[in-house]
Amino acid sequence: MQSSPENTTITDWIAATNAHDPTGYLAFFAADAVLDDPSVGDVFEGHAGIGEYFRSYFIGYNTQTRLISTEPRDGYLHVEVEFTGTFPERRIGGIFDITLTADHLIQHVRADLRR
């Protein structure tokens, strides 16, 4: 994975995710960001909604995220990860398709599980 400002943002965001710190996690998102996760059947808007998503699915299941790859695509980053935690599968693959602002804040995420 090449080093770039985008990759640094993703690497640092995943580190904040694994620290289970809502303030640190939300600092990576634009105030009006949207997180769409079909695997949980919901769309989360703004810091309040995304914070609830984080508390429910990452802190609540003691989820740890391992970065597998980051690939620039047409206007977004395709990020592959592996999740481990206390959820029923215990280990499962996932993807994040992430659009960043010019300031490298996360504007939009489409998250899903790879089954």
Buried (B, 14 or more C-beta within 10 A) or exposed (E): EEEEEBBEBBBBBBBBBBEBBBEBBBEBBBEEBBBBBEBBEEEBEBBEBBBEBBEEBBBEBEBBBBBEEBEEEEEBBBBBBBBBBEBEEEEBBBBBBBBBEEEBBBBBBBBBBEE
